[in-house]
Amino acid sequence: MIAHYLFALTASEMGLSPTILALIVVSSIVFIIGFAKSSRENEYKKLMDSFIERKEESD
């Protein structure tokens, strides 16, 4: 039987309620969105800093 080769626990077997699962999913989504946003802003800031440095060097 294939079930003997697979190992899986249901959420209820792990003691996770639907509320906790929803909290985990929402937290994960917020983390991913926040990480992407901060990465984009840091990239933009570095790009602007390099343009400012180049402008100052050419003066």
N, C-alpha and C positions, 0 to 999 in steps of 0.2 A: 504494500500500500504506500502511496505517495505521502500520506500524512505522517508516516514514521520518519521520513527524511527531512521534513520541514519543521521548523520551530517557530511558533508564533503565539503570542499572548494577546488576548483581547484587552481592550481598555479597562473593562470591568475587572478582569483578572489582575491587572496591575494596580487597581484601586483608583482609577481615574474616573471622575464623574464627568458628565457632559459639560458642566460649568468650567471645570479645570481644563478640559480639552479645548473649549472655546477660548479660554484665556491664553493658552499656549499658542493657538493658531493666530489670534489677534496680535499677541506680542511678537511672534515671528514675522508677521507681515509688517508691523510698525518698525521692527529692527531693520528689515531689508530695505524698506523705503527710506528710512533715516540714513542708512549706510550709503545708499546710492546717491541721495541728495548731498550728503557731506562730501562724498568723493568728488562729485561734480563741482561743488563750490571750491574745494581745495585745488582742483585742476585749473579752474578759472582763475583763482587767486595767483597760482604759480605762473600762469601764462601772462597775467597782467604785470606781475612783478618783473618778469623777464623783459617785457616791452618797456617798462619804466627804466630798467637798468640799461638797456640798449640805447634809449633816448638820451640818458644822462651821459653815456660814454661818447656819443656822437657830438655832444655839445662842446 
